Each structure stands twice: as structure tokens, then as C-alpha cells.
Amino acid sequence: MYGIGSEPRPQSRTSTRVLRVLALCGVIGWILFIALRIHAEPPPGSPSPRELALAYESALNSGHADQVAPLLGEPVVGNADVAEYLVGQPHEGRWHVAVVDLDGATFLAVNDDRGLVVHLPTTSVDGHWQVNPLVSPR
């Protein structure tokens, strides 16, 4: 036991001290890596309605739900089940998506080769546009 009035504490070895410093630097480096990785993650959605339309059309035509999910806005933000449902619809041909302004609101007009058109409302949060997959009555 090392305390007052007892024998002096032995000197730490340099190698032990170096290992402690390296372990501490490794932990700090790992925390910084994770923080920077989270910060660099792009926000969901697209920076403009036009880019949202292109991304949504590409995702629907590719049939990949993981590409559709980040484009979904309120009330089903990023819901993987809704994305699976949207890309799993039986359909032949290609989907076509265009931006439409109706009464000052921005919609995505989704249509197919047969002429079926559905207007989906869009939302903008912090400058990033997302689509609401619930059909609008307009």
C-alpha cells in the first residue's frame, strides 16, 4: 500500500504511459470520427422540387425502396414499409414524375404510360424537399 509515511511509489514505465496516451487518443479519434460522419450525412430529401421529381422518378422506376424512403416527408418520414408498398405496386412500363404548381402549392404529378395521374403534395423542411405519398384531392 502506498500512502503517507510508506515507501515511495515506483516510477511508471514509459511504455505503460505511452500505451495509456495512445488508448486515450484512439478513443478521442473514434468519437471525432463518429461525430464527423454524422455531421457529413446529407439531410433527407432534395434541394429543389425539380431534383426531388428526378430522384423520385428514378427511385420508383428502379424498384428500390431504400432509394424512396429518404424522399418521403410528413406524415410518413422515411418509413421503409411505405416505401416498400410504393415500389411494390404492380405496374408495367415507366413512371413519369413532373413538378406542378397548383394554387401556390408544389405537387409532384406522378403518371404512367396509360395516362393515370396522381398529384402528391411536397413539403420543404430547412430547404430540403420531400414528397408526401398520400394522394391529394386536387
Chimera marker file (.cmm) of the C-alpha trace (Angstrom):
<marker_set name="trace">
<marker id="1" x="0.000" y="0.000" z="0.000" r="1" g="1" b="0" radius="0.5"/>
<marker id="2" x="1.293" y="3.390" z="-0.935" r="1" g="1" b="0" radius="0.5"/>
<marker id="3" x="0.393" y="6.267" z="1.311" r="1" g="1" b="0" radius="0.5"/>
<marker id="4" x="1.786" y="8.835" z="3.682" r="1" g="1" b="0" radius="0.5"/>
<marker id="5" x="4.830" y="7.574" z="5.520" r="1" g="1" b="0" radius="0.5"/>
<marker id="6" x="5.176" y="4.427" z="3.487" r="1" g="1" b="0" radius="0.5"/>
<marker id="7" x="7.622" y="3.522" z="0.799" r="1" g="1" b="0" radius="0.5"/>
<marker id="8" x="7.659" y="5.681" z="-2.327" r="1" g="1" b="0" radius="0.5"/>
<marker id="9" x="5.505" y="4.763" z="-5.292" r="1" g="1" b="0" radius="0.5"/>
<marker id="10" x="7.512" y="3.062" z="-8.048" r="1" g="1" b="0" radius="0.5"/>
<marker id="11" x="8.134" y="5.027" z="-11.219" r="1" g="1" b="0" radius="0.5"/>
<marker id="12" x="5.724" y="4.226" z="-14.059" r="1" g="1" b="0" radius="0.5"/>
<marker id="13" x="7.265" y="2.633" z="-17.024" r="1" g="1" b="0" radius="0.5"/>
<marker id="14" x="7.428" y="4.738" z="-20.131" r="1" g="1" b="0" radius="0.5"/>
<marker id="15" x="5.801" y="2.008" z="-22.217" r="1" g="1" b="0" radius="0.5"/>
<marker id="16" x="2.750" y="1.924" z="-19.922" r="1" g="1" b="0" radius="0.5"/>
<marker id="17" x="2.406" y="5.679" z="-20.103" r="1" g="1" b="0" radius="0.5"/>
<marker id="18" x="2.675" y="5.615" z="-23.902" r="1" g="1" b="0" radius="0.5"/>
<marker id="19" x="0.006" y="2.902" z="-24.113" r="1" g="1" b="0" radius="0.5"/>
<marker id="20" x="-2.357" y="4.947" z="-21.965" r="1" g="1" b="0" radius="0.5"/>
<marker id="21" x="-1.845" y="8.028" z="-24.132" r="1" g="1" b="0" radius="0.5"/>
<marker id="22" x="-2.353" y="6.002" z="-27.317" r="1" g="1" b="0" radius="0.5"/>
<marker id="23" x="-5.538" y="4.430" z="-25.928" r="1" g="1" b="0" radius="0.5"/>
<marker id="24" x="-6.882" y="7.863" z="-24.978" r="1" g="1" b="0" radius="0.5"/>
<marker id="25" x="-6.015" y="9.246" z="-28.429" r="1" g="1" b="0" radius="0.5"/>
<marker id="26" x="-7.747" y="6.257" z="-30.031" r="1" g="1" b="0" radius="0.5"/>
<marker id="27" x="-10.944" y="6.846" z="-28.058" r="1" g="1" b="0" radius="0.5"/>
<marker id="28" x="-10.933" y="10.578" z="-28.835" r="1" g="1" b="0" radius="0.5"/>
<marker id="29" x="-10.234" y="9.835" z="-32.509" r="1" g="1" b="0" radius="0.5"/>
<marker id="30" x="-13.121" y="7.345" z="-32.666" r="1" g="1" b="0" radius="0.5"/>
<marker id="31" x="-15.546" y="9.836" z="-31.109" r="1" g="1" b="0" radius="0.5"/>
<marker id="32" x="-14.435" y="12.541" z="-33.562" r="1" g="1" b="0" radius="0.5"/>
<marker id="33" x="-14.814" y="10.126" z="-36.486" r="1" g="1" b="0" radius="0.5"/>
<marker id="34" x="-18.388" y="9.252" z="-35.494" r="1" g="1" b="0" radius="0.5"/>
<marker id="35" x="-19.291" y="12.919" z="-34.926" r="1" g="1" b="0" radius="0.5"/>
<marker id="36" x="-17.908" y="13.960" z="-38.321" r="1" g="1" b="0" radius="0.5"/>
<marker id="37" x="-19.630" y="11.033" z="-40.011" r="1" g="1" b="0" radius="0.5"/>
<marker id="38" x="-22.992" y="12.074" z="-38.553" r="1" g="1" b="0" radius="0.5"/>
<marker id="39" x="-22.400" y="15.718" z="-39.452" r="1" g="1" b="0" radius="0.5"/>
<marker id="40" x="-21.475" y="14.846" z="-43.055" r="1" g="1" b="0" radius="0.5"/>
<marker id="41" x="-24.672" y="12.813" z="-43.566" r="1" g="1" b="0" radius="0.5"/>
<marker id="42" x="-26.814" y="14.690" z="-46.083" r="1" g="1" b="0" radius="0.5"/>
<marker id="43" x="-30.283" y="15.626" z="-44.887" r="1" g="1" b="0" radius="0.5"/>
<marker id="44" x="-33.160" y="13.625" z="-46.378" r="1" g="1" b="0" radius="0.5"/>
<marker id="45" x="-34.924" y="14.920" z="-49.445" r="1" g="1" b="0" radius="0.5"/>
<marker id="46" x="-33.669" y="17.046" z="-52.320" r="1" g="1" b="0" radius="0.5"/>
<marker id="47" x="-32.572" y="20.681" z="-52.513" r="1" g="1" b="0" radius="0.5"/>
<marker id="48" x="-35.238" y="21.627" z="-55.087" r="1" g="1" b="0" radius="0.5"/>
<marker id="49" x="-38.621" y="20.319" z="-56.298" r="1" g="1" b="0" radius="0.5"/>
<marker id="50" x="-37.123" y="19.554" z="-59.729" r="1" g="1" b="0" radius="0.5"/>
<marker id="51" x="-34.377" y="17.404" z="-58.215" r="1" g="1" b="0" radius="0.5"/>
<marker id="52" x="-36.978" y="15.755" z="-55.973" r="1" g="1" b="0" radius="0.5"/>
<marker id="53" x="-39.032" y="14.838" z="-59.051" r="1" g="1" b="0" radius="0.5"/>
<marker id="54" x="-35.982" y="13.353" z="-60.790" r="1" g="1" b="0" radius="0.5"/>
<marker id="55" x="-34.934" y="11.393" z="-57.695" r="1" g="1" b="0" radius="0.5"/>
<marker id="56" x="-38.482" y="10.124" z="-57.051" r="1" g="1" b="0" radius="0.5"/>
<marker id="57" x="-38.922" y="9.045" z="-60.687" r="1" g="1" b="0" radius="0.5"/>
<marker id="58" x="-35.581" y="7.248" z="-60.665" r="1" g="1" b="0" radius="0.5"/>
<marker id="59" x="-36.370" y="5.519" z="-57.357" r="1" g="1" b="0" radius="0.5"/>
<marker id="60" x="-39.841" y="4.380" z="-58.481" r="1" g="1" b="0" radius="0.5"/>
<marker id="61" x="-38.569" y="3.060" z="-61.812" r="1" g="1" b="0" radius="0.5"/>
<marker id="62" x="-35.633" y="1.226" z="-60.227" r="1" g="1" b="0" radius="0.5"/>
<marker id="63" x="-37.937" y="-0.503" z="-57.724" r="1" g="1" b="0" radius="0.5"/>
<marker id="64" x="-35.591" y="0.089" z="-54.778" r="1" g="1" b="0" radius="0.5"/>
<marker id="65" x="-37.446" y="1.029" z="-51.600" r="1" g="1" b="0" radius="0.5"/>
<marker id="66" x="-34.232" y="2.183" z="-49.935" r="1" g="1" b="0" radius="0.5"/>
<marker id="67" x="-33.996" y="4.974" z="-52.539" r="1" g="1" b="0" radius="0.5"/>
<marker id="68" x="-37.628" y="6.021" z="-51.995" r="1" g="1" b="0" radius="0.5"/>
<marker id="69" x="-37.560" y="6.125" z="-48.161" r="1" g="1" b="0" radius="0.5"/>
<marker id="70" x="-35.325" y="9.234" z="-47.757" r="1" g="1" b="0" radius="0.5"/>
<marker id="71" x="-37.585" y="11.165" z="-50.139" r="1" g="1" b="0" radius="0.5"/>
<marker id="72" x="-40.736" y="10.604" z="-48.060" r="1" g="1" b="0" radius="0.5"/>
<marker id="73" x="-41.931" y="13.535" z="-45.942" r="1" g="1" b="0" radius="0.5"/>
<marker id="74" x="-44.666" y="14.119" z="-43.379" r="1" g="1" b="0" radius="0.5"/>
<marker id="75" x="-46.562" y="12.169" z="-42.092" r="1" g="1" b="0" radius="0.5"/>
<marker id="76" x="-44.520" y="9.066" z="-43.001" r="1" g="1" b="0" radius="0.5"/>
<marker id="77" x="-40.965" y="10.444" z="-42.891" r="1" g="1" b="0" radius="0.5"/>
<marker id="78" x="-38.546" y="7.810" z="-44.144" r="1" g="1" b="0" radius="0.5"/>
<marker id="79" x="-40.960" y="4.939" z="-43.443" r="1" g="1" b="0" radius="0.5"/>
<marker id="80" x="-39.497" y="1.802" z="-45.029" r="1" g="1" b="0" radius="0.5"/>
<marker id="81" x="-42.864" y="-0.014" z="-45.079" r="1" g="1" b="0" radius="0.5"/>
<marker id="82" x="-44.494" y="2.783" z="-47.080" r="1" g="1" b="0" radius="0.5"/>
<marker id="83" x="-41.518" y="2.829" z="-49.455" r="1" g="1" b="0" radius="0.5"/>
<marker id="84" x="-41.837" y="-0.948" z="-49.963" r="1" g="1" b="0" radius="0.5"/>
<marker id="85" x="-45.539" y="-0.515" z="-50.697" r="1" g="1" b="0" radius="0.5"/>
<marker id="86" x="-44.923" y="2.263" z="-53.235" r="1" g="1" b="0" radius="0.5"/>
<marker id="87" x="-42.301" y="0.393" z="-55.254" r="1" g="1" b="0" radius="0.5"/>
<marker id="88" x="-44.185" y="-2.903" z="-54.966" r="1" g="1" b="0" radius="0.5"/>
<marker id="89" x="-47.255" y="-1.710" z="-56.885" r="1" g="1" b="0" radius="0.5"/>
<marker id="90" x="-47.979" y="-3.915" z="-59.904" r="1" g="1" b="0" radius="0.5"/>
<marker id="91" x="-47.119" y="-1.807" z="-62.894" r="1" g="1" b="0" radius="0.5"/>
<marker id="92" x="-45.815" y="-2.250" z="-66.394" r="1" g="1" b="0" radius="0.5"/>
<marker id="93" x="-43.877" y="0.488" z="-68.110" r="1" g="1" b="0" radius="0.5"/>
<marker id="94" x="-42.244" y="3.526" z="-66.589" r="1" g="1" b="0" radius="0.5"/>
<marker id="95" x="-43.371" y="6.098" z="-64.076" r="1" g="1" b="0" radius="0.5"/>
<marker id="96" x="-43.064" y="9.746" z="-65.076" r="1" g="1" b="0" radius="0.5"/>
<marker id="97" x="-42.797" y="12.472" z="-62.434" r="1" g="1" b="0" radius="0.5"/>
<marker id="98" x="-43.100" y="16.222" z="-63.008" r="1" g="1" b="0" radius="0.5"/>
<marker id="99" x="-43.342" y="19.272" z="-60.757" r="1" g="1" b="0" radius="0.5"/>
<marker id="100" x="-46.742" y="21.012" z="-60.804" r="1" g="1" b="0" radius="0.5"/>
<marker id="101" x="-47.738" y="24.246" z="-59.036" r="1" g="1" b="0" radius="0.5"/>
<marker id="102" x="-51.420" y="24.315" z="-58.097" r="1" g="1" b="0" radius="0.5"/>
<marker id="103" x="-52.792" y="27.340" z="-56.241" r="1" g="1" b="0" radius="0.5"/>
<marker id="104" x="-49.343" y="28.248" z="-54.935" r="1" g="1" b="0" radius="0.5"/>
<marker id="105" x="-48.605" y="24.755" z="-53.612" r="1" g="1" b="0" radius="0.5"/>
<marker id="106" x="-46.000" y="22.455" z="-55.141" r="1" g="1" b="0" radius="0.5"/>
<marker id="107" x="-47.048" y="18.943" z="-56.128" r="1" g="1" b="0" radius="0.5"/>
<marker id="108" x="-45.401" y="16.040" z="-57.894" r="1" g="1" b="0" radius="0.5"/>
<marker id="109" x="-47.531" y="14.755" z="-60.757" r="1" g="1" b="0" radius="0.5"/>
<marker id="110" x="-46.847" y="11.021" z="-60.979" r="1" g="1" b="0" radius="0.5"/>
<marker id="111" x="-48.215" y="9.332" z="-64.095" r="1" g="1" b="0" radius="0.5"/>
<marker id="112" x="-47.745" y="6.146" z="-66.026" r="1" g="1" b="0" radius="0.5"/>
<marker id="113" x="-47.832" y="5.216" z="-69.693" r="1" g="1" b="0" radius="0.5"/>
<marker id="114" x="-51.615" y="4.626" z="-69.545" r="1" g="1" b="0" radius="0.5"/>
<marker id="115" x="-52.403" y="8.225" z="-68.560" r="1" g="1" b="0" radius="0.5"/>
<marker id="116" x="-53.150" y="7.739" z="-64.853" r="1" g="1" b="0" radius="0.5"/>
<marker id="117" x="-52.064" y="10.913" z="-62.997" r="1" g="1" b="0" radius="0.5"/>
<marker id="118" x="-51.724" y="11.333" z="-59.236" r="1" g="1" b="0" radius="0.5"/>
<marker id="119" x="-50.751" y="14.605" z="-57.554" r="1" g="1" b="0" radius="0.5"/>
<marker id="120" x="-48.605" y="14.112" z="-54.462" r="1" g="1" b="0" radius="0.5"/>
<marker id="121" x="-48.031" y="17.107" z="-52.169" r="1" g="1" b="0" radius="0.5"/>
<marker id="122" x="-44.495" y="18.129" z="-51.262" r="1" g="1" b="0" radius="0.5"/>
<marker id="123" x="-43.047" y="19.585" z="-48.086" r="1" g="1" b="0" radius="0.5"/>
<marker id="124" x="-39.961" y="21.710" z="-47.557" r="1" g="1" b="0" radius="0.5"/>
<marker id="125" x="-38.043" y="21.491" z="-44.285" r="1" g="1" b="0" radius="0.5"/>
<marker id="126" x="-34.890" y="23.594" z="-43.923" r="1" g="1" b="0" radius="0.5"/>
<marker id="127" x="-34.605" y="23.913" z="-47.706" r="1" g="1" b="0" radius="0.5"/>
<marker id="128" x="-34.890" y="20.189" z="-48.410" r="1" g="1" b="0" radius="0.5"/>
<marker id="129" x="-37.935" y="18.980" z="-50.319" r="1" g="1" b="0" radius="0.5"/>
<marker id="130" x="-39.737" y="15.716" z="-49.618" r="1" g="1" b="0" radius="0.5"/>
<marker id="131" x="-42.854" y="14.107" z="-51.067" r="1" g="1" b="0" radius="0.5"/>
<marker id="132" x="-45.959" y="13.119" z="-49.118" r="1" g="1" b="0" radius="0.5"/>
<marker id="133" x="-47.138" y="9.790" z="-50.590" r="1" g="1" b="0" radius="0.5"/>
<marker id="134" x="-50.748" y="10.397" z="-49.544" r="1" g="1" b="0" radius="0.5"/>
<marker id="135" x="-52.814" y="11.309" z="-52.594" r="1" g="1" b="0" radius="0.5"/>
<marker id="136" x="-54.076" y="14.877" z="-52.652" r="1" g="1" b="0" radius="0.5"/>
<marker id="137" x="-57.710" y="15.516" z="-53.660" r="1" g="1" b="0" radius="0.5"/>
<marker id="138" x="-56.552" y="18.172" z="-56.180" r="1" g="1" b="0" radius="0.5"/>
<link id1="1" id2="2" r="1" g="1" b="0" radius="0.2"/>
<link id1="2" id2="3" r="1" g="1" b="0" radius="0.2"/>
<link id1="3" id2="4" r="1" g="1" b="0" radius="0.2"/>
<link id1="4" id2="5" r="1" g="1" b="0" radius="0.2"/>
<link id1="5" id2="6" r="1" g="1" b="0" radius="0.2"/>
<link id1="6" id2="7" r="1" g="1" b="0" radius="0.2"/>
<link id1="7" id2="8" r="1" g="1" b="0" radius="0.2"/>
<link id1="8" id2="9" r="1" g="1" b="0" radius="0.2"/>
<link id1="9" id2="10" r="1" g="1" b="0" radius="0.2"/>
<link id1="10" id2="11" r="1" g="1" b="0" radius="0.2"/>
<link id1="11" id2="12" r="1" g="1" b="0" radius="0.2"/>
<link id1="12" id2="13" r="1" g="1" b="0" radius="0.2"/>
<link id1="13" id2="14" r="1" g="1" b="0" radius="0.2"/>
<link id1="14" id2="15" r="1" g="1" b="0" radius="0.2"/>
<link id1="15" id2="16" r="1" g="1" b="0" radius="0.2"/>
<link id1="16" id2="17" r="1" g="1" b="0" radius="0.2"/>
<link id1="17" id2="18" r="1" g="1" b="0" radius="0.2"/>
<link id1="18" id2="19" r="1" g="1" b="0" radius="0.2"/>
<link id1="19" id2="20" r="1" g="1" b="0" radius="0.2"/>
<link id1="20" id2="21" r="1" g="1" b="0" radius="0.2"/>
<link id1="21" id2="22" r="1" g="1" b="0" radius="0.2"/>
<link id1="22" id2="23" r="1" g="1" b="0" radius="0.2"/>
<link id1="23" id2="24" r="1" g="1" b="0" radius="0.2"/>
<link id1="24" id2="25" r="1" g="1" b="0" radius="0.2"/>
<link id1="25" id2="26" r="1" g="1" b="0" radius="0.2"/>
<link id1="26" id2="27" r="1" g="1" b="0" radius="0.2"/>
<link id1="27" id2="28" r="1" g="1" b="0" radius="0.2"/>
<link id1="28" id2="29" r="1" g="1" b="0" radius="0.2"/>
<link id1="29" id2="30" r="1" g="1" b="0" radius="0.2"/>
<link id1="30" id2="31" r="1" g="1" b="0" radius="0.2"/>
<link id1="31" id2="32" r="1" g="1" b="0" radius="0.2"/>
<link id1="32" id2="33" r="1" g="1" b="0" radius="0.2"/>
<link id1="33" id2="34" r="1" g="1" b="0" radius="0.2"/>
<link id1="34" id2="35" r="1" g="1" b="0" radius="0.2"/>
<link id1="35" id2="36" r="1" g="1" b="0" radius="0.2"/>
<link id1="36" id2="37" r="1" g="1" b="0" radius="0.2"/>
<link id1="37" id2="38" r="1" g="1" b="0" radius="0.2"/>
<link id1="38" id2="39" r="1" g="1" b="0" radius="0.2"/>
<link id1="39" id2="40" r="1" g="1" b="0" radius="0.2"/>
<link id1="40" id2="41" r="1" g="1" b="0" radius="0.2"/>
<link id1="41" id2="42" r="1" g="1" b="0" radius="0.2"/>
<link id1="42" id2="43" r="1" g="1" b="0" radius="0.2"/>
<link id1="43" id2="44" r="1" g="1" b="0" radius="0.2"/>
<link id1="44" id2="45" r="1" g="1" b="0" radius="0.2"/>
<link id1="45" id2="46" r="1" g="1" b="0" radius="0.2"/>
<link id1="46" id2="47" r="1" g="1" b="0" radius="0.2"/>
<link id1="47" id2="48" r="1" g="1" b="0" radius="0.2"/>
<link id1="48" id2="49" r="1" g="1" b="0" radius="0.2"/>
<link id1="49" id2="50" r="1" g="1" b="0" radius="0.2"/>
<link id1="50" id2="51" r="1" g="1" b="0" radius="0.2"/>
<link id1="51" id2="52" r="1" g="1" b="0" radius="0.2"/>
<link id1="52" id2="53" r="1" g="1" b="0" radius="0.2"/>
<link id1="53" id2="54" r="1" g="1" b="0" radius="0.2"/>
<link id1="54" id2="55" r="1" g="1" b="0" radius="0.2"/>
<link id1="55" id2="56" r="1" g="1" b="0" radius="0.2"/>
<link id1="56" id2="57" r="1" g="1" b="0" radius="0.2"/>
<link id1="57" id2="58" r="1" g="1" b="0" radius="0.2"/>
<link id1="58" id2="59" r="1" g="1" b="0" radius="0.2"/>
<link id1="59" id2="60" r="1" g="1" b="0" radius="0.2"/>
<link id1="60" id2="61" r="1" g="1" b="0" radius="0.2"/>
<link id1="61" id2="62" r="1" g="1" b="0" radius="0.2"/>
<link id1="62" id2="63" r="1" g="1" b="0" radius="0.2"/>
<link id1="63" id2="64" r="1" g="1" b="0" radius="0.2"/>
<link id1="64" id2="65" r="1" g="1" b="0" radius="0.2"/>
<link id1="65" id2="66" r="1" g="1" b="0" radius="0.2"/>
<link id1="66" id2="67" r="1" g="1" b="0" radius="0.2"/>
<link id1="67" id2="68" r="1" g="1" b="0" radius="0.2"/>
<link id1="68" id2="69" r="1" g="1" b="0" radius="0.2"/>
<link id1="69" id2="70" r="1" g="1" b="0" radius="0.2"/>
<link id1="70" id2="71" r="1" g="1" b="0" radius="0.2"/>
<link id1="71" id2="72" r="1" g="1" b="0" radius="0.2"/>
<link id1="72" id2="73" r="1" g="1" b="0" radius="0.2"/>
<link id1="73" id2="74" r="1" g="1" b="0" radius="0.2"/>
<link id1="74" id2="75" r="1" g="1" b="0" radius="0.2"/>
<link id1="75" id2="76" r="1" g="1" b="0" radius="0.2"/>
<link id1="76" id2="77" r="1" g="1" b="0" radius="0.2"/>
<link id1="77" id2="78" r="1" g="1" b="0" radius="0.2"/>
<link id1="78" id2="79" r="1" g="1" b="0" radius="0.2"/>
<link id1="79" id2="80" r="1" g="1" b="0" radius="0.2"/>
<link id1="80" id2="81" r="1" g="1" b="0" radius="0.2"/>
<link id1="81" id2="82" r="1" g="1" b="0" radius="0.2"/>
<link id1="82" id2="83" r="1" g="1" b="0" radius="0.2"/>
<link id1="83" id2="84" r="1" g="1" b="0" radius="0.2"/>
<link id1="84" id2="85" r="1" g="1" b="0" radius="0.2"/>
<link id1="85" id2="86" r="1" g="1" b="0" radius="0.2"/>
<link id1="86" id2="87" r="1" g="1" b="0" radius="0.2"/>
<link id1="87" id2="88" r="1" g="1" b="0" radius="0.2"/>
<link id1="88" id2="89" r="1" g="1" b="0" radius="0.2"/>
<link id1="89" id2="90" r="1" g="1" b="0" radius="0.2"/>
<link id1="90" id2="91" r="1" g="1" b="0" radius="0.2"/>
<link id1="91" id2="92" r="1" g="1" b="0" radius="0.2"/>
<link id1="92" id2="93" r="1" g="1" b="0" radius="0.2"/>
<link id1="93" id2="94" r="1" g="1" b="0" radius="0.2"/>
<link id1="94" id2="95" r="1" g="1" b="0" radius="0.2"/>
<link id1="95" id2="96" r="1" g="1" b="0" radius="0.2"/>
<link id1="96" id2="97" r="1" g="1" b="0" radius="0.2"/>
<link id1="97" id2="98" r="1" g="1" b="0" radius="0.2"/>
<link id1="98" id2="99" r="1" g="1" b="0" radius="0.2"/>
<link id1="99" id2="100" r="1" g="1" b="0" radius="0.2"/>
<link id1="100" id2="101" r="1" g="1" b="0" radius="0.2"/>
<link id1="101" id2="102" r="1" g="1" b="0" radius="0.2"/>
<link id1="102" id2="103" r="1" g="1" b="0" radius="0.2"/>
<link id1="103" id2="104" r="1" g="1" b="0" radius="0.2"/>
<link id1="104" id2="105" r="1" g="1" b="0" radius="0.2"/>
<link id1="105" id2="106" r="1" g="1" b="0" radius="0.2"/>
<link id1="106" id2="107" r="1" g="1" b="0" radius="0.2"/>
<link id1="107" id2="108" r="1" g="1" b="0" radius="0.2"/>
<link id1="108" id2="109" r="1" g="1" b="0" radius="0.2"/>
<link id1="109" id2="110" r="1" g="1" b="0" radius="0.2"/>
<link id1="110" id2="111" r="1" g="1" b="0" radius="0.2"/>
<link id1="111" id2="112" r="1" g="1" b="0" radius="0.2"/>
<link id1="112" id2="113" r="1" g="1" b="0" radius="0.2"/>
<link id1="113" id2="114" r="1" g="1" b="0" radius="0.2"/>
<link id1="114" id2="115" r="1" g="1" b="0" radius="0.2"/>
<link id1="115" id2="116" r="1" g="1" b="0" radius="0.2"/>
<link id1="116" id2="117" r="1" g="1" b="0" radius="0.2"/>
<link id1="117" id2="118" r="1" g="1" b="0" radius="0.2"/>
<link id1="118" id2="119" r="1" g="1" b="0" radius="0.2"/>
<link id1="119" id2="120" r="1" g="1" b="0" radius="0.2"/>
<link id1="120" id2="121" r="1" g="1" b="0" radius="0.2"/>
<link id1="121" id2="122" r="1" g="1" b="0" radius="0.2"/>
<link id1="122" id2="123" r="1" g="1" b="0" radius="0.2"/>
<link id1="123" id2="124" r="1" g="1" b="0" radius="0.2"/>
<link id1="124" id2="125" r="1" g="1" b="0" radius="0.2"/>
<link id1="125" id2="126" r="1" g="1" b="0" radius="0.2"/>
<link id1="126" id2="127" r="1" g="1" b="0" radius="0.2"/>
<link id1="127" id2="128" r="1" g="1" b="0" radius="0.2"/>
<link id1="128" id2="129" r="1" g="1" b="0" radius="0.2"/>
<link id1="129" id2="130" r="1" g="1" b="0" radius="0.2"/>
<link id1="130" id2="131" r="1" g="1" b="0" radius="0.2"/>
<link id1="131" id2="132" r="1" g="1" b="0" radius="0.2"/>
<link id1="132" id2="133" r="1" g="1" b="0" radius="0.2"/>
<link id1="133" id2="134" r="1" g="1" b="0" radius="0.2"/>
<link id1="134" id2="135" r="1" g="1" b="0" radius="0.2"/>
<link id1="135" id2="136" r="1" g="1" b="0" radius="0.2"/>
<link id1="136" id2="137" r="1" g="1" b="0" radius="0.2"/>
<link id1="137" id2="138" r="1" g="1" b="0" radius="0.2"/>
</marker_set>
